[in-house]
Amino acid sequence: MKYTYECKGTCAMIITLELDEEKKLHNVQFVGGCDGNHKGIIRLVEGQDAKTVAETLAGTTCGPRPTSCPDQLSKAIEAALAEAV
């Protein structure tokens, strides 16, 4: 299942991801934001359990912002999991 999420409060504007039948993450992509950081996040989460990744990244902040790209990824994953039910 492919899912697209519009980010709120971050430099990244859109996150796309895919969930397989076992709810593992694949092909995560960010549009906008810090390319190097996103490449690192993508490598770390590829093939990982979506729920575990969402729980791990939730609440991560960026400077004074109450959110971050990892936090927005957690929200994207949660929304995708809810839609996949």
Buried (B, 14 or more C-beta within 10 A) or exposed (E): EEBEBEBEEBBBEBBBBBBEEEBBBBEBEBEBBBEEBBEEBBEBBEEBBBEBBBEBBBEBEBEEEEBBBBBBBBBBBBBBBEEEE
